Amino acid sequence: ARRPPPPRDPPGGGRRGAARAPAVEGWLSGTRTLEGRFTQTLVSGALGTGLTESGRLWIERPGRMRWDYERPERKVAIVLGERTVLFLEEERQWIRGKLGEESGLLPALLAGEKPLSALFVASDGGSPSKVRLRPREANAGALEEIVLEIRPGTGEIAGAEVLDAAGNRTAYRFEGWKRNRKLPEGVFALEPPPGTEVVEQP
């Protein structure tokens, strides 16, 4: 069955969201590196609700990200351009792959080369601190929208809620950003530990 169309923004809502988007874009364009903590929660979807994970995040623009999940299970996800690595510590698996359209727009927003306005159309997010982003490309994978929470006056991204076409809604909360500082040496140069199974995804 076709999903119902998203609710229309109230009068003026699109303009308010569009007005907030340049602050976010300015903050991102002035960012070379980011280091902070994140909490990731599956709010709804086919897999259920309530799964919360947390850890540390490093970003080097353009194109490099590392997510270190510390709780409840340890794993590391690295993005280097279009290449990805997922290390599952408990399963001792090292999974290499490529960033697909269905999962690439959040990394493109946080660490990509293109400006926000080239990737998304901005509208009101339902509160003064939120902006709704919908992909400009009709074939942008399964992503339907990202709702950003921004810190007033700075454009700093405090959170993001990602909705895909399957109805999965995942919320991210970011804390303690350290911006434009030197990142730890070799933070993106992780290698599989001895005895780890290496899996190559197409």
Buried (B, 14 or more C-beta within 10 A) or exposed (E): EEEEEEEEBEEEBBEBBBEBBBBBBBBBEEBEBBBBBBBBBBBBBEEEEEEEBBBBBBBBBEBBBBBBBEEEEEBBBBBBBEEBBBBBEEEEBBBBBEBEBEBBBBBBBBBBEEBBBEBBBBBBBBEEBBBBBBBEEEEBBBBBBBBBBBBEEBBBBBBBBBBBEEEBBBBBBBEEBEBEEEBEEEBBEBEBEEEBEEEEEE
